[in-house]
């Protein structure tokens, strides 16, 4: 068995792991950094399947970690794209009440936007009709966020991978983390034994189980949800000028079916928030794993309890596996949409959603926890891509706390 060592070992080469590696390099230029990625190349899951929308931060309660990093993250990611010559479309975003009772939620979002320093406009039905003729507001009002942009997530990831490589960060891809001896600070990766000073767990869909490998006892477990999309046929005759989102149910951490205009001009509708029966259950039976019994049992118990809007979410989202139900939901945003306007697409993602096993609640914020000579990023859900740069700084602030550095030297 080959042996090597490093000062910092990062598990997971998505955008959060890579930006953490670069931030560590900035703070500790002489450090040895190794990034482990189980796939053959970085960003094959949440990061590479990201919609590319740079979120504004309007949804998140002030004081939460998401609220702290999202707006700044969007500005910095947009600047990064401009500096690197990467594609960016400053398309703007509309938030549409699809039910009359959404008025209170609209008011709350407007207040949150102001508290989170989001540039936001309240518009009436006439202005909405001029800006986006294909949509309708159930209350006669909408919110417009002019700064929301879309980037090419694959191009961003490739650029950040190059930044990391150019910075002398070692990437090991295509292996498995078989065992961790967190007392001796040694990880076993394929045929290699890697001694580390401090480990950083940014493994997304596997973060909860990887945290346990590194000796962190915690009360979170992945409850995966699948986001399925359809794409709008060009011949549909529906001209979409902005991103169009419904006003969401803020009790649950999902934004509802909306439009996303990709960099190449393709308009997607989605995602659903339907159960996934494995950590990488993207389609068919492939990816269904040993978590299936726990997932099914947990969904049933959450439905029975009905807390935090979960029962409504299940009754709303479950039927959207079927195209006719998906179309019915999307028509609340685009009344002229017909089933024949939508084409299948292989665009699908799994949300790295954590359930708190103590409270039985879906976790809504990012979670960063310290373990034995390790730091763990749990619940790295949207807007993690948008927030990657400032989120990496906060993660590194925790890594470089004196007690962590002392533990690493012991």
C-alpha positions as CSV (number, residue, x, y, z in Angstrom):
1,X,0.0,0.0,0.0
2,X,1.4,3.4,-1.1
3,X,1.6,6.1,1.6
4,X,1.5,9.9,1.4
5,X,0.7,12.8,3.6
6,X,-0.8,16.2,3.6
7,X,-1.7,19.1,5.9
8,X,-5.3,19.3,4.6
9,X,-7.4,16.5,3.2
10,X,-10.6,17.5,1.4
11,X,-13.2,14.9,0.7
12,X,-15.4,15.8,-2.3
13,X,-14.4,17.8,-5.4
14,X,-17.6,19.8,-5.9
15,X,-17.6,23.5,-5.9
16,X,-17.6,23.8,-2.1
17,X,-14.6,21.5,-1.7
18,X,-12.6,23.2,-4.4
19,X,-13.3,26.7,-3.2
20,X,-12.3,25.6,0.3
21,X,-9.1,24.1,-1.1
22,X,-8.3,27.5,-2.8
23,X,-9.1,29.4,0.4
24,X,-6.8,27.2,2.5
25,X,-4.1,27.7,-0.1
26,X,-4.6,31.5,0.1
27,X,-4.2,31.4,3.9
28,X,-1.5,28.7,4.1
29,X,0.5,29.0,0.9
30,X,3.0,26.3,1.9
31,X,0.5,23.7,3.0
32,X,0.1,20.4,1.3
33,X,-3.5,19.9,0.1
34,X,-5.1,16.8,-1.3
35,X,-8.7,16.7,-2.7
36,X,-10.3,13.3,-2.9
37,X,-13.1,12.6,-5.5
38,X,-14.8,9.3,-5.8
39,X,-15.8,10.0,-9.4
40,X,-13.4,10.1,-12.4
41,X,-13.6,13.8,-12.6
42,X,-14.8,16.7,-10.2
43,X,-18.4,17.9,-10.0
44,X,-20.3,15.0,-11.3
45,X,-23.2,15.4,-8.8
46,X,-24.7,18.5,-7.3
47,X,-22.2,21.0,-8.7
48,X,-22.1,19.7,-12.2
49,X,-25.9,19.4,-12.3
50,X,-26.5,22.8,-11.0
51,X,-28.9,25.1,-12.9
52,X,-26.4,27.9,-12.9
53,X,-28.8,30.4,-11.3
54,X,-27.0,32.9,-9.1
55,X,-29.6,33.4,-6.3
56,X,-30.1,36.8,-4.7
57,X,-30.7,35.7,-1.1
58,X,-34.3,36.9,-0.9
59,X,-35.7,33.7,0.5
60,X,-33.6,33.2,3.6
61,X,-34.4,34.5,7.2
62,X,-31.9,37.2,8.2
63,X,-29.2,35.9,10.4
64,X,-29.0,32.5,8.9
65,X,-25.8,31.3,7.2
66,X,-27.6,31.3,3.8
67,X,-28.7,34.9,4.3
68,X,-25.1,35.9,5.2
69,X,-23.4,34.4,2.2
70,X,-25.9,34.2,-0.7
71,X,-26.0,37.8,-1.9
72,X,-22.3,38.3,-1.5
73,X,-21.7,34.9,-3.2
74,X,-23.8,35.9,-6.2
75,X,-21.9,39.1,-6.7
76,X,-18.5,37.4,-6.4
77,X,-19.4,34.6,-8.6
78,X,-20.7,37.0,-11.3
79,X,-17.5,39.0,-11.0
80,X,-15.4,35.7,-11.2
81,X,-17.2,34.9,-14.5
82,X,-16.6,38.3,-15.9
83,X,-13.0,38.3,-14.9
84,X,-12.4,34.8,-16.5
85,X,-14.5,35.6,-19.6
86,X,-17.1,32.9,-18.7
87,X,-20.6,33.2,-20.0
88,X,-23.1,35.0,-17.8
89,X,-26.7,36.2,-18.5
90,X,-28.1,38.9,-16.2
91,X,-31.6,37.9,-17.0
92,X,-33.4,39.0,-13.8
93,X,-36.1,37.0,-11.9
94,X,-39.8,37.4,-11.3
95,X,-41.6,36.0,-8.2
96,X,-45.2,35.3,-9.0
97,X,-48.1,34.6,-6.6
98,X,-49.9,31.6,-8.1
99,X,-52.7,31.6,-5.4
100,X,-54.5,34.5,-3.9
101,X,-53.4,33.5,-0.4
102,X,-49.7,33.9,-1.5
103,X,-50.0,37.7,-0.8
104,X,-48.7,37.3,2.7
105,X,-45.7,35.3,1.6
106,X,-45.0,37.9,-1.1
107,X,-45.0,40.6,1.6
108,X,-42.6,38.5,3.7
109,X,-40.2,38.0,0.8
110,X,-40.2,41.7,0.1
111,X,-39.3,42.4,3.7
112,X,-36.6,39.7,3.7
113,X,-35.2,41.0,0.5
114,X,-34.8,44.5,2.0
115,X,-33.2,43.0,5.2
116,X,-30.8,40.9,3.2
117,X,-29.7,43.9,1.0
118,X,-31.3,42.4,-2.2
119,X,-32.2,44.8,-5.0
120,X,-35.9,44.2,-5.4
121,X,-38.9,45.9,-7.1
122,X,-42.6,45.4,-6.3
123,X,-44.5,45.6,-9.6
124,X,-48.2,45.7,-10.5
125,X,-50.2,43.6,-13.0
126,X,-49.6,46.1,-15.8
127,X,-45.9,46.2,-15.4
128,X,-45.8,42.4,-15.2
129,X,-47.8,42.1,-18.4
130,X,-45.2,44.3,-20.2
131,X,-42.2,42.5,-18.8
132,X,-43.5,38.9,-19.0
133,X,-46.7,38.5,-21.1
134,X,-46.9,34.8,-20.6
135,X,-47.4,34.8,-16.9
136,X,-50.2,35.9,-14.5
137,X,-50.3,37.0,-10.9
138,X,-53.1,35.7,-8.7
139,X,-52.9,38.8,-6.5
140,X,-52.1,41.4,-9.2
141,X,-48.6,41.9,-7.9
142,X,-45.2,40.4,-8.3
143,X,-41.6,40.9,-7.2
144,X,-38.7,41.6,-9.6
145,X,-35.1,40.9,-8.7
146,X,-33.1,42.5,-11.6
147,X,-29.7,41.3,-10.4
148,X,-30.4,37.6,-10.7
149,X,-28.1,36.0,-13.3
150,X,-27.5,32.6,-14.9
151,X,-24.0,31.2,-15.5
152,X,-22.7,28.0,-17.1
153,X,-22.1,25.8,-14.1
154,X,-19.9,23.4,-16.0
155,X,-17.7,26.2,-17.3
156,X,-17.4,27.7,-13.8
157,X,-16.4,24.3,-12.3
158,X,-13.8,23.6,-15.0
159,X,-12.3,27.1,-14.4
160,X,-12.1,26.5,-10.6
161,X,-10.6,23.0,-11.1
162,X,-7.9,24.7,-13.2
163,X,-7.4,27.3,-10.5
164,X,-6.8,24.6,-8.0
165,X,-4.5,22.6,-10.2
166,X,-2.5,25.8,-11.0
167,X,-2.3,26.4,-7.3
168,X,-0.5,23.1,-6.7
169,X,-3.5,21.4,-5.1
170,X,-3.4,17.6,-5.7
171,X,-6.6,15.9,-6.9
172,X,-7.1,12.1,-6.6
173,X,-10.1,11.0,-8.6
174,X,-11.8,7.6,-9.1
175,X,-11.3,6.0,-5.7
176,X,-13.2,5.1,-2.6
177,X,-12.7,6.2,1.0
178,X,-12.7,2.7,2.5
179,X,-11.7,3.5,6.1
180,X,-10.6,6.4,8.3
181,X,-8.6,6.1,11.5
182,X,-9.4,9.5,13.0
183,X,-7.2,8.9,16.1
184,X,-4.1,8.4,13.9
185,X,-5.4,10.9,11.3
186,X,-5.1,8.4,8.5
187,X,-7.4,7.9,5.6
188,X,-7.4,4.8,3.3
189,X,-8.2,5.7,-0.2
190,X,-8.2,2.9,-2.7
191,X,-4.7,1.5,-2.6
192,X,-3.3,4.5,-0.7
193,X,-2.8,5.4,2.9
194,X,-3.0,9.2,3.4
195,X,-1.9,10.8,6.7
196,X,-3.5,14.2,7.2
197,X,-3.4,17.1,9.6
198,X,-7.0,18.3,9.2
199,X,-9.8,16.8,7.1
200,X,-12.6,18.8,5.4
201,X,-15.7,16.9,4.5
202,X,-17.5,18.5,1.5
203,X,-18.9,15.3,0.1
204,X,-22.4,16.5,-0.5
205,X,-24.8,13.6,-0.9
206,X,-22.5,11.5,1.3
207,X,-21.5,14.1,3.9
208,X,-23.4,12.6,6.8
209,X,-21.9,9.2,6.4
210,X,-18.4,10.5,5.7
211,X,-18.7,12.6,8.9
212,X,-19.2,9.5,10.9
213,X,-16.2,7.9,9.3
214,X,-14.1,10.8,10.6
215,X,-15.5,10.3,14.1
216,X,-18.2,13.0,14.2
217,X,-21.3,11.9,16.1
218,X,-24.2,13.9,14.8
219,X,-28.0,13.8,14.4
220,X,-28.4,14.4,10.7
221,X,-29.1,12.0,7.9
222,X,-29.6,12.5,4.2
223,X,-33.2,12.3,3.0
224,X,-32.8,12.7,-0.7
225,X,-35.2,14.4,-3.1
226,X,-35.0,14.3,-6.8
227,X,-35.4,17.3,-9.1
228,X,-36.8,16.3,-12.5
229,X,-37.0,18.8,-15.4
230,X,-38.7,19.2,-18.8
231,X,-37.6,21.5,-21.5
232,X,-39.7,23.9,-23.5
233,X,-39.9,23.1,-27.2
234,X,-38.8,26.1,-29.4
235,X,-41.9,25.7,-31.5
236,X,-44.1,26.2,-28.4
237,X,-44.4,29.9,-29.2
238,X,-43.9,31.0,-25.6
239,X,-41.4,33.8,-25.2
240,X,-39.8,33.8,-21.8
241,X,-37.9,37.0,-20.9
242,X,-36.8,36.3,-17.3
243,X,-36.6,33.6,-14.8
244,X,-40.1,33.0,-13.5
245,X,-40.6,31.5,-10.0
246,X,-43.7,31.0,-8.0
247,X,-43.9,32.4,-4.5
248,X,-42.9,29.3,-2.5
249,X,-44.2,27.8,0.7
250,X,-41.4,29.0,3.0
251,X,-42.1,26.3,5.6
252,X,-40.3,23.8,3.3
253,X,-36.8,24.2,1.7
254,X,-38.0,23.9,-1.9
255,X,-38.8,26.7,-4.4
256,X,-41.4,25.0,-6.6
257,X,-41.6,24.4,-10.3
258,X,-40.1,27.4,-12.2
259,X,-38.5,28.4,-15.4
260,X,-34.7,28.5,-15.9
261,X,-33.2,29.9,-19.1
262,X,-29.8,28.2,-19.6
263,X,-26.8,30.0,-21.1
264,X,-27.5,28.4,-24.5
265,X,-31.1,29.7,-24.5
266,X,-32.9,26.5,-23.6
267,X,-35.8,27.0,-21.3
268,X,-36.3,24.3,-18.6
269,X,-39.2,23.9,-16.3
270,X,-38.8,22.2,-12.9
271,X,-37.6,20.9,-10.7
272,X,-39.9,18.6,-8.9
273,X,-39.2,17.7,-5.3
274,X,-40.1,14.0,-5.4
275,X,-38.5,11.3,-3.2
276,X,-35.3,9.7,-4.4
277,X,-34.7,6.1,-3.2
278,X,-30.9,6.4,-2.9
279,X,-28.2,8.9,-2.6
280,X,-27.6,8.8,-6.4
281,X,-31.0,7.6,-7.6
282,X,-31.2,9.7,-10.8
283,X,-33.3,7.5,-13.0
284,X,-35.0,4.0,-13.1
285,X,-33.8,1.5,-10.5
286,X,-30.1,2.4,-10.9
287,X,-28.9,4.2,-7.7
288,X,-31.5,2.7,-5.4
289,X,-29.4,1.7,-2.4
290,X,-29.5,0.2,1.0
291,X,-31.1,3.3,2.4
292,X,-34.4,2.5,0.7
293,X,-36.2,1.0,3.7
294,X,-35.2,3.9,5.9
295,X,-36.2,6.5,3.3
296,X,-39.6,4.9,2.8
297,X,-40.2,4.6,6.5
298,X,-39.1,8.1,7.2
299,X,-41.3,9.6,4.4
300,X,-44.3,7.7,5.8
301,X,-43.7,8.9,9.3
302,X,-43.1,12.5,8.2
303,X,-46.3,12.4,6.2
304,X,-48.2,11.1,9.2
305,X,-46.9,13.8,11.4
306,X,-47.5,16.5,8.8
307,X,-45.2,19.0,10.5
308,X,-43.7,22.0,8.6
309,X,-45.9,21.5,5.6
310,X,-44.5,18.1,4.8
311,X,-47.9,16.5,4.1
312,X,-48.9,19.2,1.7
313,X,-45.5,19.0,0.0
314,X,-45.9,15.2,-0.5
315,X,-49.4,15.5,-1.8
316,X,-48.3,18.3,-4.1
317,X,-45.0,16.8,-5.4
318,X,-45.7,13.1,-5.6
319,X,-48.1,13.2,-8.5
320,X,-45.6,15.3,-10.5
321,X,-43.8,12.2,-11.5
322,X,-46.5,12.1,-14.2
323,X,-46.2,14.6,-17.0
324,X,-49.9,15.6,-17.0
325,X,-49.6,16.6,-13.3
326,X,-46.3,18.4,-13.9
327,X,-47.9,20.4,-16.8
328,X,-50.9,21.3,-14.6
329,X,-48.5,22.7,-11.9
330,X,-46.4,24.6,-14.5
331,X,-49.5,26.1,-16.0
332,X,-50.0,28.1,-12.9
333,X,-47.0,30.1,-14.0
334,X,-47.5,29.8,-17.8
335,X,-51.3,29.6,-18.5
336,X,-50.8,28.9,-22.2
337,X,-48.5,25.9,-21.6
338,X,-49.6,22.6,-23.1
339,X,-48.3,19.1,-22.7
340,X,-47.0,19.0,-26.3
341,X,-44.9,22.1,-25.5
342,X,-42.6,20.1,-23.2
343,X,-39.8,17.7,-24.2
344,X,-38.0,15.1,-22.1
345,X,-34.5,16.0,-20.9
346,X,-31.9,14.1,-19.0
347,X,-31.4,17.1,-16.7
348,X,-32.0,15.8,-13.1
349,X,-30.4,16.4,-9.7
350,X,-30.5,15.0,-6.2
351,X,-30.8,17.5,-3.4
352,X,-28.4,16.8,-0.5
353,X,-31.2,17.4,2.0
354,X,-30.6,16.5,5.7
355,X,-33.2,15.5,8.2
356,X,-32.6,16.3,11.9
357,X,-33.2,13.0,13.6
358,X,-33.8,14.6,16.9
359,X,-36.4,17.1,15.8
360,X,-37.6,15.2,12.7
361,X,-37.4,18.4,10.8
362,X,-35.9,19.1,7.4
363,X,-32.8,21.2,7.9
364,X,-33.1,24.5,6.1
365,X,-29.7,26.2,6.6
366,X,-26.1,25.2,5.8
367,X,-24.5,23.3,8.7
368,X,-20.8,23.5,9.4
369,X,-19.6,21.3,12.3
370,X,-16.2,20.4,13.8
371,X,-15.1,16.9,14.6
372,X,-11.8,15.2,15.6
373,X,-9.2,17.1,13.5
374,X,-11.9,17.7,10.9
375,X,-14.6,20.1,9.7
376,X,-17.8,18.9,8.1
377,X,-20.1,20.8,5.7
378,X,-23.6,19.2,6.0
379,X,-26.8,20.2,4.2
380,X,-24.9,21.9,1.3
381,X,-28.1,22.5,-0.6
382,X,-29.1,25.5,-2.8
383,X,-27.7,28.1,-2.8
384,X,-24.3,26.4,-2.1
385,X,-23.1,26.9,-5.7
386,X,-24.0,30.6,-5.6
387,X,-22.5,31.1,-2.1
388,X,-19.3,29.1,-2.7
389,X,-16.7,31.8,-2.3
390,X,-17.9,33.4,1.0
391,X,-19.1,30.0,2.3
392,X,-15.5,28.7,1.9
393,X,-14.2,31.6,3.9
394,X,-16.6,30.8,6.8
395,X,-15.7,27.2,6.7
396,X,-12.0,28.1,6.8
397,X,-12.6,30.5,9.7
398,X,-13.8,27.4,11.6
399,X,-10.9,25.3,10.4
400,X,-8.3,27.8,11.5
401,X,-9.8,28.4,15.0
402,X,-7.0,28.0,17.6
403,X,-8.5,24.9,19.1
404,X,-8.5,23.1,15.8
405,X,-4.9,24.2,15.0
406,X,-3.8,23.0,18.4
407,X,-5.5,19.7,17.9
408,X,-3.9,19.3,14.5
409,X,-0.4,19.8,16.1
410,X,-1.0,17.4,19.0
